């Protein structure tokens, strides 16, 4: 029962262009949505989050959009840089974050 | 970076042997978590702790037990390892429930291979 889905296993983008990573969820009880970035042989690191009362949150080059009616969120990276190449995990949790659920991840490759 | 270490970082063991993985934090955070990461599944919660001696099951807890006798240490034990438990294991911590953004902070991971 995968409650958080990332349907694109990989994405390749040219440096300087926009990267758009997508995520869908099924549980309407989720209150918080997060994106984590993971480099090989390292643990995931928190990137950006959004609560269910907002539809957009921006932090520098990273913007997360939430469409609650569609149960869909996306991460935009503008402009993309080669150092952004990593696996990106979408995650969702209720206010009690002991039940955080993760998507399978999308591997982003930014080409110079 | 949050002060989280995991030991060992790599381990190869045989089916049927017991294995214990250790997570150590220096942040004095209340909540600690064990996840496993497998291709096609992302990270899945095994067990978590909300205080010393207080633990609860996660999504994939069968075959695993945990203990937390000190705030800083959270142990994950495979009583009798099976090949299906070959995975990368991550420990995570967070200060409290409802923490702003709800983010958790992850350790570097332990790669476990069960032959």
Interface residues (C-beta under 8 A of the other chain):
Chain A: X2 X4 X6 X31 X32 X34 X36 X41 X42 X43 X44 X45 X46 X49 X89 X91 X93 X95 X96 X97 X98 X99 X100 X101 X102 X103 X104 X105
Chain B: X4 X31 X33 X35 X39 X40 X41 X42 X43 X44 X45 X48 X50 X56 X58 X59 X90 X92 X94 X97 X98 X99 X101 X102 X103 X104 X105 X106 X107 X108 X109
